Amino acid sequence: MKYILIVLFALTCSAALGQKKGQEPDVANPIAPFPVVDNKYHFEEVVQVPGATQDQLFIRARSWAFKGFRSFKDVDNTSDKETGTLLLNANTGNLPSKSFGFYAIGCGRVRFRMSIYCKEGKYKYIITDFVHEADHGNHRSIGPLESKKKRGMPAKEIEEKTYKMMTDMIEELKKEMAAPSESDF
């Protein structure tokens, strides 16, 4: 019995020593095809909108933000119509949860930062700083999506859903920014 306890103790200690703290982002092997800039997942594009003024594009961007987020009061935003800048700290809303083994993971939301810069005839969007947060104490947060830790099935599912939500959101933004709104006239 004493030998079994010694072996179990040795295995437990070696497993604990094998864990690494503060791991670097694994941006070389993202689960979803996220674009990467400065070791962070990052969407960025300059979109031409011929004939649109800076004010028109800014109004369209604000309109899109009000329509696009379920609860705009949960979105911290800073906007400056004179410079054509709209900065959003937003989240994806609730992601579906699943149970995996002893714990559930995947419940919660992914926070992100989005910037929209409007100029005459064009705008630029930047989406970055993706961080998963759990909603309940018995669920586990993944943290930054580009982190190496917790790379099992739940992380893959969260990354895939977030990537899909971001690409859909970008398409909706492009549609809204291309179409003249009633306030353009």
C-alpha positions, 0 to 999 in steps of 0.5 A, spaced: 500 500 500 505 504 501 508 503 494 502 505 491 501 511 495 508 513 493 507 512 485 501 516 485 504 521 489 510 521 484 505 521 478 501 527 481 507 531 482 510 530 475 504 532 472 503 538 476 510 540 474 509 539 467 504 544 467 506 551 464 504 558 466 503 564 462 503 560 455 504 564 449 499 565 444 498 559 439 497 563 433 501 559 428 495 554 429 489 557 430 482 553 430 478 557 426 482 561 420 482 567 424 487 573 421 493 574 425 496 581 427 501 582 432 500 575 435 492 577 436 486 574 432 485 581 428 480 582 422 481 589 418 479 592 412 478 598 408 472 598 404 471 603 398 464 607 398 464 611 392 460 618 393 459 617 400 461 623 405 464 622 412 458 624 415 453 619 411 458 613 413 459 615 420 451 615 421 450 608 417 456 605 422 452 608 428 445 605 425 448 599 424 451 598 431 444 600 434 441 595 430 446 589 430 447 588 437 442 585 441 443 590 447 446 596 445 447 598 453 452 593 454 456 596 448 461 601 451 462 606 445 465 612 444 464 616 438 466 622 434 462 625 428 467 630 427 473 625 426 468 619 423 470 615 429 466 609 432 469 605 438 466 599 440 467 594 446 462 589 445 460 582 446 457 576 442 451 575 446 450 568 449 454 562 446 450 555 447 453 551 453 455 544 453 458 539 458 464 536 457 466 531 462 466 533 469 465 541 467 461 545 462 465 550 458 462 554 452 457 558 456 458 565 456 460 570 451 466 573 447 468 580 448 471 584 443 474 591 441 471 594 434 473 600 431 470 604 425 474 609 422 470 613 416 473 618 411 470 621 404 468 615 400 471 609 405 471 606 411 476 602 415 474 597 421 478 593 425 476 587 430 480 585 435 482 583 443 477 576 443 476 574 450 471 568 452 468 569 459 463 564 462 457 567 465 456 562 471 461 559 476 461 552 474 463 554 467 470 555 465 472 561 461 477 560 456 480 567 456 483 570 450 481 566 444 489 565 441 491 562 448 494 555 447 491 553 454 484 549 454 485 547 446 480 541 447 473 541 443 470 546 447 475 551 445 475 549 438 467 550 438 467 557 441 473 559 436 469 556 430 462 560 433 466 566 434 469 566 427 462 565 424 459 570 428 464 575 426 464 574 418 457 574 418 457 581 422 462 584 417 458 582 412 452 586 415 456 592 416 458 592 409 451 591 407 449 597 411 455 601 409 453 600 402 446 602 402 444 609 403 440 610 409 434 615 409 438 620 413 443 621 407 438 625 404 
